[in-house]
Each structure stands twice: as structure tokens, then as C-alpha cells.
Amino acid sequence: MSQSIRLTQYSHGAGCGCKISPQVLETILQSELTAFHDPQLLVGNETRDDAAVYDLGNGTAVISTTDFFMPIVDDAFDFGRIAATNAISDIYAMGGKPIMAIAILGWPLEKLPPEIARQVVEGGRSVCHAAGITLAGGHSIDAPEPIFGLAVTGVVPSERVKKNSAAEAGCTLFLTKPLGIGVLTTAEKKSLLRPEHQGLARDVMCQLNSAGEQFARLCGVTAMTDVTGFGLLGHLSEICQGSGVQARVHFSAVPRLPGVDDYIAAGCVPGGTQRNFASYGHLIGDMSESQRKVLCDPQTSGGLLVAVRQDAIDEFRRLADSLMLSVSQIGELIPASPGVPLIEILP
């Protein structure tokens, strides 16, 4: 791609930071219509899960999801890779296996040449290939800003579906990727990213969460989600509310990308961070401003947040080790108590 073209300059948002805030989304999703009840629909929109799941009645369920956003990096091929990795992640977060994807493309044809769009799609195709699926088609429109993503279909044994509403008090929380993607990409957009940190966020965003399919095989894994645009606390709050539990997060145990604290001090904080806190901050216990800017940082193609029963922790760690995946123990779920924050932040 020509070095003179910076994709991030053609959009007002970036990656999952483009997401509409949870508070606004709640308003949009309100309906006066009576909900249609389908007993085969195992997971719908009620618990803010990562995807919809439909039971075929033969022991197998179909997972359906879509995700798309504006450029979070300047390189077209990498933008396609990141968007595709992020979209496929929702299948893994439900415990499933992806089987097919179709592309969603919006492109400002009067501003950017089709060749750049081709590179974006090619990046998405490369990730689909790595995930063992076909990019089978798609839809494109002439749009004022570049947009790319996928609609992905997956399958999962019905008894292995991981829902936000199934977490249990007493479970330990694990995270598979470091936080700070929003901070580092903001630093890059401001041309403040140091040479030693170039490519760090990109590499994390391009890492498939395929371990989710394997984690779902463990009975001791009660719930799982991927951490994306609403930040760690936003997605953890969805699990807590869906399951009727509360959580404690040990901030010192939360993994962060190198340089995150310095970039926050330099003002490299995406706008989505404040929107996130404004939506769910009333549910969270006391924390410092610097902690808030990490824990509410919108992640693009972030890691898996996994709730594991105590008696399954060793098995979970062994499986993660066999997959050469680093997992960080960041907190625990506790019984719900009145007058206590939904999520308490500890040192």
C-alpha cells in the first residue's frame, strides 16, 4: 500500500472503539413488540452474548454472528486481518467452531482506490484461511468511510454452548490477552508510538481466539466471552448481570501491553473509554483514574475472559499450556450481595 495513504485518517472512529455505547445500545434495542419465542433459539439478545445460537435438534447448534468496523491501523492488509480475526472470535467465545464467513465492505470510492479495498479483503481472506474456513461471499456498498468485517457461521455441540448467564460464584477469572490495544492504537494515530512498540497491538489483534473451542470441552469452564469494544469491565459486567453474581478484579494481575501506563499519562486515551465508563461506571467500585483508563479501554480483537471452577483450574492451565497460550488469573466471581458494587477493583 502507498505510504501516503493512512486508512485511519479516513474514519472518525477506530476498530471496536466505533461501537455504540452500552447505554445508547440499550435504548436502541427497546421494542414494543411482543418477543417471538422460539424454543430452538438457545441464545438470543437477552443476555448480551457474543452471538446467536440455534439448536438444530440433533445435538448440534448453529452459531451466527457479525462484526465490522472502521480502520484501526493504516495498513490495508492488516486492517482486513484484524477485522476478520475480531469477527471470528465471537464463534470461539461461544465455544464453537467456525465453518464459513461472508464479507461486509463499505468503501469511499471517491476517496480511496479499489485496489486498497482489495488488499483489505485479502487480509480478511488470509485469516479465514488460517481459521480453516472459506470467505464464501459478501456484500459491498459505496460508503463515506471505510468499513470492513465478516458475518460468520459456526457450529457447536449443544451441551458445550458457553453463555454469559451460566457463570457461577466461586469461579476464577482468566484473561488470554493483555489490555491496552485502544491506548496503543491511539498513540499510533497521534504519531506518538515508540519504535519498540510498533506492531505490538497489531500482533495481539491478529491472534485468533481459537482456544475457545478447546476450553468449551472442559465442564469446569462455566462462561466465556471475548473482551472487545466495551472494555474488560463492560464485558465482565455482562457476565455478572446475566449470571446473578458479582466480581472482584485484582488490578495488579491484569496483563497490559508494554508502554500502556506511559501512553495514558501522555493523553493517548480513546474516546470509547469515557463512553464505556459513562455507561456502566455506576456498577463499579472505587478505582483510580489510571485504573479506569486501562479497565475501560476498548479492545479490538481482544482476548477471552473465562470463568473456571476451582476444581478445574489445573486442567484449564494444562490445556492452555498445551496450546502455548498464556493465561492470566485476574479475579474471581462471588455471590451477589446487596449494597456491594457489581465489580470491585482490588490492588
C-alpha positions in Angstrom: 0.0 0.0 0.0 1.2 3.5 -0.7 2.8 5.0 2.3 1.0 8.3 1.6 -2.4 6.6 2.4 -3.2 6.3 6.1 -6.5 4.5 6.4 -7.1 5.8 10.0 -7.3 9.3 8.6 -10.4 8.4 6.6 -12.7 7.5 9.5 -13.9 9.2 12.7 -13.6 6.1 14.8 -11.3 3.1 15.0 -11.9 -0.6 15.5 -14.2 -1.7 18.3 -13.9 1.8 19.6 -16.6 2.6 17.0 -19.1 0.6 19.0 -22.2 2.4 20.1 -22.0 2.7 23.9 -23.9 0.1 26.0 -26.2 2.8 27.4 -27.2 4.0 24.0 -27.5 0.5 22.6 -29.9 -0.3 25.4 -32.2 2.4 24.2 -32.0 1.3 20.5 -32.9 -2.3 21.4 -36.0 -1.5 23.3 -39.1 -2.8 21.5 -42.9 -2.5 22.0 -43.4 -5.7 20.0 -44.1 -9.0 21.9 -41.0 -11.1 21.7 -41.3 -14.1 19.4 -40.5 -17.2 21.4 -38.6 -19.9 19.6 -37.6 -22.8 21.9 -34.8 -23.8 19.5 -33.1 -20.4 20.0 -30.6 -21.2 22.8 -29.0 -17.8 22.9 -30.6 -14.5 21.7 -30.1 -10.9 22.7 -31.4 -11.1 26.2 -28.0 -11.7 27.9 -25.8 -9.6 25.5 -23.9 -12.7 24.5 -21.3 -12.7 21.7 -23.5 -14.5 19.1 -26.9 -16.0 18.5 -27.1 -19.8 18.9 -29.8 -22.0 17.3 -30.4 -25.7 18.3 -30.8 -28.0 15.2 -32.3 -30.7 17.4 -29.7 -33.3 16.6 -27.1 -32.4 19.3 -25.6 -29.7 17.2 -26.3 -25.9 17.3 -25.6 -23.2 14.8 -23.8 -20.0 15.8 -24.4 -16.8 13.9 -22.6 -13.5 14.4 -21.4 -10.4 12.6 -18.9 -7.8 13.4 -17.4 -4.9 11.4 -15.8 -1.5 12.0 -13.6 1.3 10.6 -9.8 1.1 10.3 -7.8 0.8 13.5 -4.5 0.6 11.6 -3.2 2.3 8.4 -2.1 -0.8 6.5 -5.0 -2.2 4.4 -4.0 -5.9 4.6 -3.6 -5.6 8.4 -6.9 -3.9 8.7 -8.6 -6.8 6.9 -6.7 -9.3 9.1 -7.8 -7.6 12.4 -11.4 -7.2 11.4 -11.7 -10.8 10.4 -9.9 -12.1 13.5 -12.3 -10.0 15.6 -15.4 -11.2 13.8 -14.5 -14.9 14.0 -13.7 -14.5 17.7 -17.4 -14.4 18.6 -17.7 -18.0 17.4 -14.9 -19.2 19.6 -16.2 -17.2 22.6 -19.4 -19.3 22.4 -17.3 -22.5 22.4 -17.8 -23.2 18.7 -16.0 -23.9 15.5 -16.3 -21.5 12.6 -17.4 -23.1 9.3 -18.0 -20.2 6.9 -17.8 -16.4 6.6 -19.1 -13.7 4.2 -17.6 -10.2 3.9 -19.1 -6.9 4.7 -17.5 -3.9 2.9 -18.2 -0.2 2.8 -15.8 1.8 0.7 -15.4 5.5 -0.1 -14.7 5.0 -3.8 -14.2 8.7 -4.5 -11.5 8.9 -1.8 -9.7 5.5 -1.9 -9.0 3.3 -4.9 -10.5 -0.1 -5.2 -7.0 -1.7 -5.0 -6.8 -0.7 -1.4 -10.2 -2.3 -0.7 -8.9 -5.5 -2.5 -5.9 -5.6 0.0 -8.4 -5.3 2.9 -10.5 -8.2 1.7 -7.3 -10.2 1.0 -6.3 -9.7 4.6 -9.6 -11.0 5.8 -9.3 -13.9 3.4 -5.9 -14.8 4.9 -7.3 -15.0 8.4 -10.3 -17.1 7.2 -7.7 -19.5 5.7 -5.8 -19.6 9.0 -9.1 -20.4 10.8 -9.8 -23.2 8.3 -12.9 -21.6 6.7 -13.8 -20.1 3.4 -14.7 -16.5 2.7 -17.7 -17.6 0.7 -19.1 -14.3 -0.5 -20.3 -10.9 0.9 -21.9 -7.6 0.2 -20.4 -4.2 -0.5 -21.6 -0.6 -0.7 -20.2 2.8 -1.6 -19.8 4.5 1.9 -18.5 7.8 3.2 -15.9 5.9 5.4 -14.1 2.6 5.0 -15.8 -0.3 6.9 -14.9 -4.0 6.8 -15.9 -7.1 8.7 -17.5 -10.5 8.5 -20.7 -12.4 9.1 -19.6 -15.7 10.5 -21.4 -19.1 10.9 -20.2 -21.7 13.3 -21.3 -25.0 14.9 -21.0 -26.3 18.5 -22.3 -29.3 20.3 -25.5 -28.1 22.1 -24.2 -29.0 25.5 -21.0 -27.1 25.1 -22.5 -23.6 24.4 -20.9 -21.1 26.7 -23.4 -18.4 27.8 -23.0 -15.2 29.8 -25.8 -16.3 32.0 -24.1 -19.6 33.2 -21.2 -18.3 35.3 -21.1 -19.4 38.9 -19.9 -17.8 42.2 -16.6 -19.3 43.2 -15.2 -19.4 39.7 -11.8 -17.9 39.0 -11.5 -15.4 36.1 -8.8 -15.8 33.5 -7.8 -13.5 30.6 -5.9 -14.6 27.5 -4.6 -11.3 26.0 -3.2 -8.1 27.5 -5.2 -4.9 27.7 -4.2 -1.6 26.2 -5.0 -2.1 22.5 -7.1 1.1 22.4 -4.3 3.1 24.1 -1.5 1.9 21.8 -3.5 2.4 18.6 -4.4 5.9 19.8 -0.8 6.6 20.4 0.0 5.3 16.9 -2.7 7.5 15.4 -1.2 10.5 17.2 2.3 9.5 15.9 3.5 9.1 19.5 4.1 5.3 19.4 7.7 4.5 20.2 9.7 2.3 17.7 10.0 -0.6 20.2 6.2 -0.7 20.5 5.5 -0.8 16.8 3.4 -3.8 15.8 2.7 -5.0 19.3 -1.0 -4.2 19.3 -1.4 -5.4 15.7 0.1 -8.8 16.6 -2.2 -9.2 19.6 -5.3 -8.2 17.5 -4.3 -10.8 14.8 -4.1 -13.7 17.2 -7.1 -16.0 16.8 -9.0 -16.9 19.9 -9.3 -20.5 18.6 -8.6 -21.8 22.1 -12.2 -21.1 23.0 -13.3 -24.2 21.1 -11.0 -26.3 23.2 -11.9 -24.5 26.5 -15.6 -25.3 25.9 -14.8 -29.0 26.1 -14.0 -28.5 29.8 -17.0 -29.0 32.1 -15.4 -26.7 34.6 -15.5 -23.7 32.2 -18.9 -22.2 33.1 -18.8 -19.0 31.0 -16.7 -17.3 28.3 -16.7 -14.1 26.4 -14.3 -12.1 24.3 -13.2 -8.6 25.5 -13.8 -6.1 22.8 -15.3 -2.6 22.5 -16.9 -2.3 25.9 -13.6 -3.0 27.7 -12.8 -5.6 30.3 -15.2 -4.2 32.9 -18.1 -3.8 30.4 -17.9 -7.4 29.2 -17.4 -8.7 32.8 -20.4 -6.7 33.9 -22.5 -8.5 31.2 -21.4 -11.9 32.7 -22.2 -10.7 36.2 -25.6 -9.3 35.4 -26.5 -12.3 33.2 -25.5 -14.8 35.9 -26.6 -13.0 39.0 -23.1 -12.8 40.5 -20.6 -10.2 41.4 -16.8 -10.0 40.7 -13.5 -8.9 42.2 -10.7 -7.8 39.8 -7.1 -7.7 41.1 -5.7 -4.8 39.0 -2.1 -5.7 39.5 -2.8 -9.1 38.0 -4.4 -7.7 34.8 -1.9 -8.0 31.9 -1.1 -4.9 30.0 0.8 -4.2 26.8 4.2 -2.6 27.2 4.1 1.2 27.5 0.4 1.5 28.3 0.8 3.5 31.5 3.2 5.9 29.8 0.9 6.5 26.9 -2.1 7.1 29.2 -0.1 9.7 31.0 0.6 11.3 27.6 -3.1 11.5 26.9 -3.4 8.6 24.5 -6.9 7.6 25.6 -9.5 6.7 23.0 -12.9 8.4 23.2 -14.6 5.0 23.7 -13.0 4.7 27.2 -15.1 7.5 28.6 -18.2 6.4 26.8 -17.8 3.0 28.3 -17.4 4.3 31.8 -20.4 6.6 31.4 -22.5 3.5 30.6 -21.5 1.2 33.4 -19.3 3.1 35.8 -22.2 3.2 38.4 -21.8 -0.6 38.7 -18.1 -0.5 39.5 -16.4 0.1 42.9 -13.8 2.8 43.6 -10.8 2.9 41.3 -8.2 5.4 40.3 -8.3 7.4 37.0 -5.4 5.4 35.6 -7.1 2.1 36.5 -10.3 3.2 34.8 -8.4 4.1 31.6 -7.0 0.6 31.5 -10.0 -1.4 32.5 -12.5 0.5 30.4 -10.1 0.7 27.4 -12.0 -0.5 24.3 -10.3 -3.6 22.9 -10.3 -4.6 19.3 -10.0 -8.4 18.8 -9.2 -8.7 22.5 -8.7 -11.9 24.5 -11.1 -14.4 26.0 -12.4 -13.8 29.5 -13.0 -17.3 31.0 -14.8 -18.3 34.2 -13.4 -21.6 35.6 -14.5 -23.6 38.6 -11.9 -24.1 41.3 -11.6 -27.9 40.7 -10.9 -27.3 37.0 -8.2 -24.7 37.2 -5.3 -27.2 36.9 -6.9 -28.9 33.9 -7.6 -25.5 32.4 -4.0 -24.4 32.8 -2.6 -27.6 31.4 -4.9 -27.2 28.3 -3.7 -23.6 27.9 -0.1 -24.7 28.2 -0.6 -27.4 25.5 -2.0 -24.7 23.2 1.1 -22.5 24.0 -1.4 -19.8 25.3 -0.6 -17.5 28.2 -3.5 -17.1 30.6 -3.6 -14.5 33.5 -5.6 -15.1 36.6 -7.2 -11.7 37.2 -10.0 -12.2 39.7 -13.0 -14.2 40.9 -16.8 -14.3 40.9 -18.6 -14.1 44.2 -22.2 -14.4 45.4 -24.3 -11.3 44.8 -24.8 -9.1 47.9 -27.0 -6.0 48.2 -25.2 -2.7 48.7 -22.0 -4.0 47.2 -20.6 -2.9 43.7 -21.2 -5.4 40.9 -17.5 -5.4 40.3 -14.9 -4.4 43.0 -11.4 -3.3 42.0 -8.7 -4.5 44.3 -4.9 -3.6 44.1 
